[in-house]
Amino acid sequence: MQSKPLKICLASSEFTTLAKAGGLADVASALSIYLDRAGHDVRVLLPFYARIESLGLDIEPVPELASMSTRLGGVEQPYSIVRARLPNANLKVYLLQCPAFYSRGSIYTDDQDEHLRFVLLSRAAIEMCQHLRFAPDIFHCHDWQTALIPLYLRTVYAWDRVFEHTRSVLTIHNIGYQGMFPSYTLPQLGLGSAEHLLHQDDLKDGVINYLKTGIMYAQLITTVSPTYAREILGDDYGMGLNVALRERMGTVTGILNGVDYDEWDPQTDTLIPARFGPDDLAGKRACKERLMLETGLEANLDRPLVGIVARLVGQKGLDLVEQVVPSLLERRDFALNVLGSGERRFEDFFNWLQSRFRGRVSFYAGYNNELSHWIEAGADMFLMPSLYEPCGLNQMYSLKYGTVPIVRETGGLADSVQQIDPSNRTGNGILFRDYNAQGLDWALNRALDFYQDKELWHAVMLNGMRQDFSWDRQGAQYVELFRRLSH
């Protein structure tokens, strides 16, 4: 007998193609599109940011959701909700209109009302369901921005029988971002007699932690890889929330993010110079040649080419790159292609490295989607020496493109990359465990040594290209969890 479709409300501050600051957007959009195509009734709500207004979307009014308001900090805050039609998707995407909060230059701000911008998103998501008489089986909340929803459902909106069978799921994409605000903002949350349910020690310390509140009250907590789910229970990676998570340990699980192979597949990728697949790798060599030529590298196709596409921040392990790569370039013959932006220190370092090793190092400062595809397609190796990495997507893109990942054994990197065993030609990449210069130096040297064995390298490339990290596989795990929770 076929299972009954689930009813799911997904609230997120980001959604790819509409508003993106990081991986949260990719997961929110890809997962909701997967669930919709799998036959479930999915309603997505995100703010109608100024940047979305400029996209020229097909917007339609929703009569039940016009001229609404909710009380924030003793003041009635008017808002309305419209529906956006996405190209190539039937997914029901709703946009929260409140110019006073969302018509700003960026998704996130340091403004004094930042806490209220996402209190409104949380409450509007619940009120949208009320006005549509949509009774979700699952309320899927993402990161701190919507982490108050589980508490609101249990308190302020508990009277409404539309939520009688609703269960809440909180997905943590990066526990380093928690939504911490001064305790004097407490009256503005509209919790009334339920204020005592917030973490009382935090309030005594003058803080309200939105993510911790979600961890306390969501019926299920997920994060974006099995290894990260274990790591955040400990002191090193829990970022101060490990105690709260351990108290809910039985509800914490990890599901590795999926990859959108509609965009990231060298056999169909329209952005790269030549297409290729596991049965015909000629196009990869053509991509390497074009990449080297276009980025100012010497077009020596026998020279191993290492790629980096990353936010240039400390989390990404770039301090190890600073310590290891300059001297390694002196000792070993390889080239490096870097794309990214972030901290001035790292941008200056890669600019210096490019000038010091001209023709062997190329650095593009900024965002360039086409170049990121070219690097994945043209590089021989992809470097991700992260201090921590909740999931990571680039290592999975790299595997699909036959670009062997060199990663630190943490989070989703540990869950998607398997150590090469040259004796039986298994594995798909190089992992190092200890976060230090010796570990990264060992990993890079090992990769450069293996590259010289062409038969081994070819086998390793194929091992990675034939793996499946699609949302068809990963999304099905969410459905299974949702079904168990809602019965």
C-alpha positions as CSV (number, residue, x, y, z in Angstrom):
1,M,0.0,0.0,0.0
2,Q,1.4,3.4,-1.0
3,S,2.2,5.7,1.9
4,K,0.1,8.9,2.3
5,P,1.9,12.0,1.2
6,L,3.3,14.2,4.0
7,K,2.3,17.8,4.5
8,I,5.4,19.9,5.3
9,C,6.0,23.5,6.0
10,L,9.6,24.5,5.5
11,A,10.7,27.9,6.9
12,S,14.1,29.2,5.9
13,S,16.0,32.5,5.7
14,E,17.6,31.4,2.4
15,F,16.7,29.6,-0.8
16,T,18.9,29.1,-3.8
17,T,18.1,31.3,-6.9
18,L,16.2,33.7,-4.6
19,A,18.4,34.5,-1.6
20,K,21.7,32.8,-0.8
21,A,24.5,33.5,1.7
22,G,25.7,29.9,2.1
23,G,24.9,26.2,2.0
24,L,21.6,26.7,3.9
25,A,20.1,28.0,0.7
26,D,21.2,25.0,-1.4
27,V,19.7,22.5,1.1
28,A,16.4,24.4,1.6
29,S,15.8,24.6,-2.1
30,A,17.0,21.2,-3.2
31,L,15.3,19.3,-0.4
32,S,12.0,21.1,-0.8
33,I,12.1,20.6,-4.6
34,Y,12.9,16.9,-4.0
35,L,10.0,16.5,-1.5
36,D,7.6,18.2,-3.9
37,R,8.6,16.0,-6.8
38,A,8.2,13.0,-4.6
39,G,4.5,13.9,-4.2
40,H,4.5,15.5,-0.8
41,D,2.6,18.8,-0.1
42,V,5.3,21.3,0.7
43,R,4.9,25.0,1.6
44,V,8.1,27.1,1.8
45,L,8.3,30.5,3.4
46,L,11.2,32.9,3.3
47,P,11.4,36.7,3.5
48,F,10.7,38.9,0.4
49,Y,14.2,40.5,0.5
50,A,15.0,43.5,-1.6
51,R,17.2,41.4,-3.8
52,I,14.3,39.1,-4.6
53,E,12.2,42.0,-5.7
54,S,14.7,42.7,-8.4
55,L,14.5,39.2,-9.9
56,G,11.3,39.9,-11.8
57,L,9.6,36.7,-10.5
58,D,6.0,35.8,-11.4
59,I,4.3,36.9,-8.2
60,E,0.7,36.2,-7.4
61,P,-1.3,37.5,-4.4
62,V,-2.9,35.1,-1.9
63,P,-6.2,36.6,-0.7
64,E,-6.1,34.6,2.6
65,L,-2.6,36.0,3.4
66,A,-3.1,39.7,2.6
67,S,-3.1,42.5,5.2
68,M,-2.0,40.3,8.2
69,S,-0.2,41.5,11.4
70,T,1.3,40.1,14.5
71,R,2.3,41.7,17.8
72,L,6.0,42.3,18.3
73,G,7.3,44.2,21.3
74,G,3.9,45.6,22.0
75,V,3.5,46.9,18.5
76,E,1.3,45.5,15.7
77,Q,3.6,44.7,12.8
78,P,1.7,44.5,9.5
79,Y,2.8,42.0,6.8
80,S,1.5,40.1,3.9
81,I,2.5,36.9,2.1
82,V,2.5,36.3,-1.7
83,R,3.3,33.3,-3.7
84,A,6.2,33.1,-6.2
85,R,6.2,30.9,-9.3
86,L,9.6,29.4,-9.9
87,P,10.8,28.4,-13.3
88,N,10.9,24.6,-13.9
89,A,9.3,23.8,-10.5
90,N,5.8,23.5,-9.2
91,L,6.9,24.0,-5.6
92,K,4.7,26.3,-3.5
93,V,7.1,29.1,-2.5
94,Y,5.7,31.9,-0.4
95,L,7.4,35.3,0.3
96,L,6.9,37.3,3.5
97,Q,6.4,40.9,2.6
98,C,7.4,43.4,5.3
99,P,9.5,46.3,3.7
100,A,10.3,47.7,7.2
101,F,12.3,44.5,7.9
102,Y,13.4,43.1,4.6
103,S,14.0,45.9,2.1
104,R,17.6,46.2,3.0
105,G,20.9,45.7,1.2
106,S,21.7,42.3,2.5
107,I,20.0,39.1,3.8
108,Y,21.6,39.5,7.3
109,T,22.4,42.7,9.1
110,D,23.9,44.1,12.3
111,D,20.8,46.3,12.8
112,Q,19.2,46.6,16.2
113,D,16.1,44.8,15.1
114,E,17.8,41.8,13.6
115,H,16.2,39.6,16.2
116,L,12.7,40.8,15.3
117,R,13.3,40.2,11.5
118,F,13.4,36.5,12.2
119,V,10.9,36.4,15.0
120,L,8.5,37.7,12.4
121,L,9.6,35.0,9.9
122,S,9.0,32.3,12.6
123,R,5.5,33.6,13.6
124,A,4.4,34.4,10.1
125,A,5.2,30.8,9.0
126,I,2.9,29.5,11.7
127,E,0.2,32.1,11.0
128,M,0.4,31.3,7.2
129,C,-0.5,27.7,8.0
130,Q,-3.4,28.9,10.2
131,H,-4.9,31.2,7.5
132,L,-4.5,28.5,4.8
133,R,-5.9,25.9,7.1
134,F,-2.8,23.9,6.3
135,A,-2.1,21.3,9.0
136,P,1.5,20.3,8.5
137,D,2.7,16.9,9.6
138,I,6.2,18.4,9.8
139,F,7.4,21.9,10.5
140,H,10.9,21.9,9.2
141,C,13.0,24.8,10.7
142,H,16.5,25.7,9.5
143,D,19.2,27.2,11.7
144,W,18.7,29.9,14.3
145,Q,16.6,32.2,12.1
146,T,13.6,29.8,12.5
147,A,14.6,28.0,15.7
148,L,11.9,29.6,17.8
149,I,9.1,27.9,15.9
150,P,9.2,24.7,18.0
151,L,8.7,26.7,21.2
152,Y,6.0,28.9,19.6
153,L,4.1,25.8,18.5
154,R,4.1,24.4,22.0
155,T,3.0,27.7,23.6
156,V,1.6,30.7,21.8
157,Y,-0.1,28.7,19.1
158,A,-0.8,25.5,21.1
159,W,-4.5,26.3,21.3
160,D,-5.0,25.8,17.5
161,R,-6.0,22.3,16.7
162,V,-4.6,22.7,13.1
163,F,-1.3,21.9,14.8
164,E,-2.6,19.0,16.9
165,H,-0.5,16.4,15.0
166,T,2.3,18.7,13.9
167,R,5.9,17.7,14.8
168,S,8.9,20.1,14.6
169,V,12.3,19.3,13.1
170,L,15.3,21.6,13.5
171,T,18.2,21.3,11.0
172,I,21.5,22.7,12.1
173,H,23.6,23.7,9.1
174,N,26.5,25.4,11.1
175,I,26.4,25.5,14.9
176,G,28.8,28.4,14.9
177,Y,25.8,30.7,14.1
178,Q,23.4,30.7,17.0
179,G,21.3,33.9,17.0
180,M,22.3,35.3,20.4
181,F,20.6,38.5,21.5
182,P,20.3,40.6,24.7
183,S,17.8,39.3,27.3
184,Y,16.1,42.8,27.4
185,T,14.6,41.8,24.0
186,L,12.6,39.1,25.7
187,P,9.2,41.0,25.9
188,Q,9.5,41.5,22.1
189,L,9.2,37.8,21.4
190,G,5.6,37.7,22.5
191,L,5.9,34.5,24.6
192,G,3.7,35.9,27.4
193,S,3.4,33.4,30.3
194,A,5.8,31.0,28.5
195,E,8.9,33.1,29.0
196,H,10.0,30.8,31.8
197,L,10.6,28.1,29.2
198,L,13.6,29.9,27.8
199,H,17.0,28.8,29.1
200,Q,17.0,30.5,32.6
201,D,20.8,30.5,33.1
202,D,21.2,32.3,29.7
203,L,18.7,34.9,30.8
204,K,20.6,35.4,34.0
205,D,23.7,36.0,31.9
206,G,21.8,38.5,29.8
207,V,21.4,36.4,26.7
208,I,18.7,34.7,24.6
209,N,20.0,32.0,22.3
210,Y,17.6,31.2,19.5
211,L,19.4,28.0,18.3
212,K,19.6,26.7,21.9
213,T,15.9,27.3,22.3
214,G,15.2,25.2,19.1
215,I,17.5,22.4,20.4
216,M,15.5,22.4,23.6
217,Y,12.0,22.1,22.0
218,A,12.3,20.6,18.5
219,Q,11.0,17.0,18.5
220,L,13.8,16.0,16.1
221,I,17.2,17.7,15.5
222,T,19.1,16.9,12.4
223,T,22.4,18.2,11.0
224,V,24.0,17.9,7.7
225,S,26.3,14.9,8.1
226,P,26.5,11.9,10.4
227,T,30.1,12.8,11.6
228,Y,29.1,16.4,12.3
229,A,26.1,15.1,14.4
230,R,28.6,13.2,16.6
231,E,31.2,16.0,16.6
232,I,28.8,18.7,17.9
233,L,28.1,16.6,21.0
234,G,31.6,17.2,22.2
235,D,33.4,20.2,23.6
236,D,35.6,20.9,20.6
237,Y,32.8,21.3,18.0
238,G,29.7,22.0,20.1
239,M,30.4,25.7,20.3
240,G,28.9,25.9,23.8
241,L,25.7,24.0,22.8
242,N,27.1,20.5,23.4
243,V,25.5,20.2,26.8
244,A,22.1,21.1,25.4
245,L,22.6,18.6,22.6
246,R,23.7,15.8,24.8
247,E,20.5,16.3,26.9
248,R,18.6,15.6,23.6
249,M,21.1,13.1,22.3
250,G,18.3,10.6,21.4
251,T,16.7,13.1,19.0
252,V,20.0,14.1,17.2
253,T,20.8,12.6,13.8
254,G,22.9,13.4,10.8
255,I,22.0,13.2,7.1
256,L,24.6,14.1,4.5
257,N,23.5,16.8,2.2
258,G,22.7,15.8,-1.3
259,V,24.2,17.3,-4.5
260,D,22.2,18.8,-7.3
261,Y,23.4,16.8,-10.3
262,D,21.2,18.9,-12.6
263,E,23.9,21.6,-12.1
264,W,27.0,19.6,-11.1
265,D,27.5,16.8,-13.7
266,P,30.4,16.9,-16.2
267,Q,28.3,15.0,-18.7
268,T,25.7,17.7,-18.9
269,D,27.4,20.8,-17.5
270,T,26.9,23.7,-19.9
271,L,29.4,26.0,-18.2
272,I,32.6,24.0,-18.8
273,P,34.7,24.0,-22.0
274,A,34.2,20.3,-22.8
275,R,31.9,17.6,-21.3
276,F,33.1,14.2,-20.1
277,G,32.1,11.2,-18.0
278,P,33.6,8.1,-16.5
279,D,33.5,6.3,-19.9
280,D,35.3,9.1,-21.8
281,L,37.7,11.4,-19.9
282,A,39.1,13.2,-22.9
283,G,37.0,16.2,-22.1
284,K,38.6,16.6,-18.7
285,R,42.0,17.0,-20.2
286,A,40.5,19.7,-22.5
287,C,39.0,21.4,-19.5
288,K,42.4,21.4,-17.7
289,E,44.1,23.0,-20.7
290,R,41.5,25.7,-21.1
291,L,41.5,26.4,-17.4
292,M,45.3,26.8,-17.3
293,L,45.3,29.0,-20.3
294,E,42.4,31.3,-19.2
295,T,43.8,31.8,-15.7
296,G,47.4,32.6,-16.6
297,L,49.0,29.2,-15.7
298,E,51.6,27.5,-17.8
299,A,49.7,25.0,-19.9
300,N,51.8,22.0,-18.8
301,L,49.2,19.3,-18.8
302,D,51.5,16.8,-17.1
303,R,51.8,19.1,-14.1
304,P,49.3,18.2,-11.3
305,L,46.8,21.0,-10.8
306,V,45.3,21.6,-7.4
307,G,42.0,23.6,-7.1
308,I,40.6,25.5,-4.2
309,V,37.1,27.1,-4.2
310,A,36.2,28.5,-0.8
311,R,35.2,31.3,1.5
312,L,38.6,32.6,2.6
313,V,38.0,32.3,6.3
314,G,39.8,30.5,9.1
315,Q,37.3,27.6,9.3
316,K,38.5,26.5,5.8
317,G,42.0,25.6,7.1
318,L,43.7,28.3,5.1
319,D,46.2,29.0,7.9
320,L,47.5,25.5,7.2
321,V,47.8,26.3,3.5
322,E,49.8,29.4,4.4
323,Q,52.2,27.2,6.4
324,V,52.6,24.4,3.9
325,V,52.0,25.4,0.3
326,P,54.8,28.0,-0.3
327,S,57.6,25.6,0.7
328,L,55.9,22.7,-1.1
329,L,55.8,24.7,-4.3
330,E,59.5,25.1,-3.9
331,R,60.0,21.3,-3.5
332,R,57.4,19.8,-5.8
333,D,56.2,20.5,-9.3
334,F,52.5,21.3,-9.2
335,A,50.1,24.2,-10.0
336,L,47.4,25.8,-7.9
337,N,44.1,27.5,-8.9
338,V,42.3,29.4,-6.2
339,L,38.9,31.1,-6.3
340,G,37.3,32.9,-3.3
341,S,37.0,35.9,-1.2
342,G,36.9,36.7,2.5
343,E,39.4,37.7,5.1
344,R,41.9,40.3,3.9
345,R,44.8,38.2,5.4
346,F,44.1,35.3,3.1
347,E,43.4,37.4,0.0
348,D,46.7,39.1,0.5
349,F,48.4,35.7,1.0
350,F,47.0,34.2,-2.3
351,N,47.9,37.5,-4.1
352,W,51.4,37.2,-2.9
353,L,51.6,33.5,-3.7
354,Q,50.4,34.2,-7.3
355,S,53.1,36.9,-7.8
356,R,55.8,34.6,-6.2
357,F,55.0,31.6,-8.3
358,R,53.8,33.3,-11.5
359,G,52.6,30.7,-14.1
360,R,52.1,28.1,-11.4
361,V,49.6,29.8,-9.1
362,S,46.4,31.7,-10.1
363,F,44.1,33.5,-7.7
364,Y,40.7,35.0,-8.5
365,A,39.4,37.2,-5.7
366,G,35.6,37.2,-5.6
367,Y,32.6,35.1,-6.7
368,N,32.5,33.5,-10.1
369,N,30.1,30.6,-10.6
370,E,31.4,29.7,-14.1
371,L,35.0,29.6,-12.9
372,S,34.0,27.4,-10.0
373,H,32.7,24.9,-12.5
374,W,35.9,25.2,-14.6
375,I,38.1,24.5,-11.6
376,E,36.0,21.4,-10.6
377,A,36.3,20.1,-14.1
378,G,39.9,21.1,-14.9
379,A,41.8,20.5,-11.7
380,D,43.3,17.1,-10.9
381,M,42.9,17.5,-7.1
382,F,40.7,19.6,-4.9
383,L,41.9,20.9,-1.5
384,M,39.6,21.3,1.6
385,P,41.8,21.2,4.8
386,S,38.9,22.5,6.9
387,L,39.1,23.0,10.7
388,Y,35.5,21.9,10.7
389,E,33.0,21.3,7.9
390,P,29.4,20.4,8.8
391,C,28.9,18.9,5.4
392,G,30.7,20.5,2.5
393,L,29.6,20.2,-1.1
394,N,32.7,20.9,-3.1
395,Q,34.3,17.6,-2.2
396,M,31.2,15.8,-3.7
397,Y,31.2,18.0,-6.8
398,S,34.9,17.1,-7.1
399,L,34.2,13.4,-7.0
400,K,31.7,13.7,-9.8
401,Y,34.2,15.5,-11.9
402,G,37.0,13.1,-11.4
403,T,38.9,15.6,-9.3
404,V,40.4,13.8,-6.4
405,P,39.7,15.5,-3.0
406,I,42.3,16.1,-0.4
407,V,40.5,16.8,2.9
408,R,40.7,16.9,6.6
409,E,38.8,14.0,8.3
410,T,36.0,16.0,9.8
411,G,32.2,16.4,9.4
412,G,30.8,15.7,5.9
413,L,34.3,15.4,4.5
414,A,34.8,12.2,6.5
415,D,31.5,10.9,5.4
416,S,32.0,11.3,1.7
417,V,35.7,10.8,1.1
418,Q,37.4,7.4,1.5
419,Q,41.1,6.9,1.9
420,I,42.9,5.6,-1.2
421,D,44.4,2.2,-0.8
422,P,46.9,1.7,-3.6
423,S,47.2,-2.0,-2.9
424,N,43.7,-2.7,-4.2
425,R,42.9,0.6,-5.9
426,T,39.9,1.4,-3.6
427,G,39.0,4.8,-2.1
428,N,38.4,8.1,-3.8
429,G,40.6,10.7,-2.0
430,I,43.2,11.6,0.6
431,L,42.3,12.3,4.2
432,F,44.4,13.6,7.1
433,R,43.3,13.6,10.7
434,D,45.3,16.0,12.8
435,Y,44.7,19.7,12.2
436,N,48.3,20.8,11.7
437,A,50.9,21.6,9.0
438,Q,52.4,18.1,9.2
439,G,49.1,16.5,8.4
440,L,48.4,18.7,5.4
441,D,52.0,18.4,4.1
442,W,51.7,14.6,4.3
443,A,48.3,14.6,2.5
444,L,49.5,16.8,-0.4
445,N,52.7,14.9,-0.9
446,R,50.8,11.6,-0.8
447,A,48.4,12.9,-3.5
448,L,51.3,14.1,-5.7
449,D,53.0,10.7,-5.3
450,F,49.9,8.8,-6.3
451,Y,49.3,11.1,-9.3
452,Q,52.5,9.7,-10.8
453,D,50.9,6.2,-10.9
454,K,48.6,6.8,-13.9
455,E,46.7,3.5,-13.6
456,L,46.1,4.0,-9.9
457,W,45.0,7.6,-10.4
458,H,42.6,6.6,-13.2
459,A,41.0,4.0,-11.0
460,V,40.6,6.5,-8.1
461,M,39.0,9.0,-10.4
462,L,36.4,6.5,-11.6
463,N,35.7,5.4,-8.0
464,G,34.6,8.9,-7.2
465,M,32.8,9.6,-10.5
466,R,30.6,6.5,-10.0
467,Q,29.4,7.5,-6.5
468,D,25.9,8.8,-6.0
469,F,25.2,11.7,-3.6
470,S,22.0,12.8,-5.3
471,W,19.0,14.2,-3.4
472,D,17.1,11.1,-4.5
473,R,19.2,9.2,-2.0
474,Q,19.7,11.8,0.7
475,G,16.1,13.2,0.5
476,A,14.6,9.8,1.0
477,Q,16.3,9.7,4.4
478,Y,14.5,12.8,5.5
479,V,11.2,11.3,4.4
480,E,11.9,8.2,6.4
481,L,12.6,10.3,9.5
482,F,9.6,12.5,9.0
483,R,7.3,9.5,8.7
484,R,8.7,7.9,11.9
485,L,8.2,11.2,13.7
486,S,4.7,11.9,12.5
487,H,3.3,8.4,13.4
